[in-house]
Amino acid sequence: MTTPNLSIEELKKRACETIDKRKKEIIDLAKQVLANPEAGFREFKTAQLVAQKFQELGIQHQGGLAVTGLKGRIPGGAGSGPTVAVIGELDSLVVTEHPHADPVTGAAHACGHHCQIGMMLGATMGLLTPEVISQLSGQIVPFAVPAEEFIEVEQRLEMRDQGKVEFLGGKQELIRLGEFDDIDIAMMCHTASDMGERKFAMGGTSNGHVVKFVRYTGVGAHAGSLPHRGVNALNAASFAIQAINSLRETHKADDTVRIHGIMTRGGAAVSAVPSDVRLEWRVRSATPNAVVENSIAVDRCFRAGALAVGAKVNITTIPGYLPMRHDTKLQDIFRRIAVDLVGESATLVMPARRNRGGSTDMGDLSHIMPSCHPYTDGAVGPGHSSEYVITDYESAVINPAKIMAMVVIDLLADGAKQAKEVKSNHRPLLTKNAYVKFQREQAEVAEFDGAA
């Protein structure tokens, strides 16, 4: 006796019932990731947890992608169709004063990625409900990806030198490796703490960026008796930072320029003239052209610092992320489902040009395929700070798990009619090969001798 086909609304109901039944398990998974934070390309415990859960769920998967990534594959029971990826990010930040920071590494989930792993697995559980998956066409790819936070650049450059990676962001590297070649549509959700009375938000965009790793080389000397024999690399860096700050009046408001960085080495001992000073800098802007223009200006400042004191400077420019582009049809499906779940007044759609100022490698993916990257509430405190914590796991994990599961059902039910429409209507800005070529063209190492 065959089971009669259920309506799309009934399929959504069944998926959400499964998520509700496994709510505690799903939230506990997110909290387990929270308790074991790991920075990018080092998420081995987190990857092992995801692999274990994939195995328990009977999901065929590959591991070790871009070092720690995991890619599952779930065929729908109703025949062929497009492939939809549900993405969760594995990595943490490094915020040593965070209440959940690792006492040894300082790693901490001060951006809510632990919730992404929970919601990705929760959505997958809902979609694996037998009467649901049997009526979906195409394939679902639950994808745990590494290294979205572009930090610890010097360590990642060492990994590149060792041939472990080429691109230093997780989705960037997975695109290069071809792991998105067989995916047609991609989605994920991110927690947010600045949503007021709203429960779910979508739309807007993000900044593109490039990353700078800068090394000033001077001449060491006794800082008390022989400072005139030295060349102070710290002074060179200080001049450069002040020069960068003086650029602010040249930034256009529409370009949402954010230029910021840290000093990772400022010398070896206070009694010696600093001869080795290193900076990790970020140049963000709203468009790729503005990123290039501001990158050139910042390089002038780095060279000016070297020229001022006669130091040498090595500037490594590392290709960063592209601005986010939300597929409008996919976003509309998200909006309708969010309204049904949390209500019209609790759902926000931001204008396409609304730029939150940050950057994400989901932007890179959105230039290649239809993508959506909405936000869910449940957090408090400024992102990337010691105060950013999840206070409402229902909103931060369970709601987005349900929403993403229902979006996948809308896409892949009824012969995957809506997924086929999203795919056929989308006009990518870049092919995979063009993307890889573009990113490689951004990479550059420049040297300047201020004493020459």
URQUI-V780064 format. One record per backbone hydrogen bond with DSSP energy under -1.0 kcal/mol. CO is the residue of the C=O (numbers start at 0). NH is the residue of the N-H. If there is no record, write none. Layout:
# URQUI-V780064
((CO:NH) (CO:NH))
This chain:
# URQUI-V780064
((6:10) (7:11) (8:12) (9:13) (10:14) (11:15) (12:16) (13:17) (14:18) (15:19) (16:20) (17:21) (19:22) (21:25) (22:26) (23:27) (24:28) (25:29) (26:30) (27:31) (28:32) (29:33) (30:34) (32:35) (37:91) (38:41) (41:43) (42:46) (43:47) (44:48) (45:49) (46:50) (47:51) (48:52) (49:53) (50:54) (51:55) (52:56) (53:58) (54:57) (59:72) (61:70) (64:68) (65:67) (68:64) (69:143) (70:61) (73:139) (78:137) (81:138) (82:183) (82:184) (83:140) (84:186) (85:142) (87:144) (92:107) (94:97) (97:100) (101:105) (105:94) (106:101) (107:92) (107:109) (109:383) (111:114) (111:115) (112:116) (113:117) (114:118) (115:119) (116:120) (117:121) (118:122) (119:123) (120:124) (121:125) (122:126) (123:127) (125:128) (128:131) (128:132) (129:133) (131:134) (132:76) (132:135) (135:77) (137:75) (138:83) (139:73) (140:85) (141:71) (142:87) (143:69) (144:89) (146:169) (148:150) (151:155) (152:156) (153:157) (154:158) (155:159) (156:160) (157:161) (158:163) (159:162) (168:172) (169:173) (170:174) (171:175) (172:176) (173:178) (174:177) (177:180) (179:182) (184:84) (185:371) (186:86) (189:375) (191:378) (194:197) (198:376) (199:347) (200:374) (201:349) (204:355) (207:284) (209:282) (210:317) (211:280) (212:315) (213:278) (214:313) (215:276) (216:311) (218:230) (220:272) (221:225) (225:228) (226:229) (230:218) (231:235) (232:236) (233:237) (234:238) (235:239) (236:240) (237:241) (238:242) (239:243) (240:244) (241:245) (243:246) (244:247) (246:249) (247:250) (251:254) (252:255) (254:285) (257:283) (259:281) (261:279) (264:277) (268:271) (270:222) (273:232) (274:217) (276:215) (277:263) (277:264) (278:213) (279:261) (280:211) (281:259) (282:209) (283:257) (284:207) (286:290) (287:291) (288:292) (289:293) (290:294) (291:295) (292:296) (293:297) (294:298) (295:299) (296:300) (297:301) (298:302) (299:303) (300:304) (301:305) (302:306) (303:307) (304:308) (305:309) (305:310) (310:449) (311:216) (312:447) (313:214) (314:445) (315:212) (316:443) (317:210) (320:208) (326:330) (327:331) (328:332) (329:333) (330:334) (331:335) (332:336) (333:337) (334:338) (335:339) (336:340) (337:341) (338:342) (343:346) (345:198) (345:199) (347:201) (349:203) (350:353) (353:204) (357:206) (359:362) (360:364) (361:365) (364:367) (364:368) (366:429) (369:185) (370:326) (371:187) (373:189) (374:200) (375:191) (377:390) (377:391) (379:388) (381:384) (384:387) (388:379) (391:395) (392:396) (392:397) (393:398) (396:400) (397:401) (398:402) (399:403) (400:404) (401:405) (402:406) (403:407) (404:408) (405:409) (406:410) (407:411) (408:412) (410:418) (411:136) (415:419) (416:420) (417:421) (418:422) (419:423) (420:424) (421:425) (430:434) (431:435) (432:436) (433:437) (434:438) (435:439) (436:440) (443:316) (445:314) (447:312) (448:451))
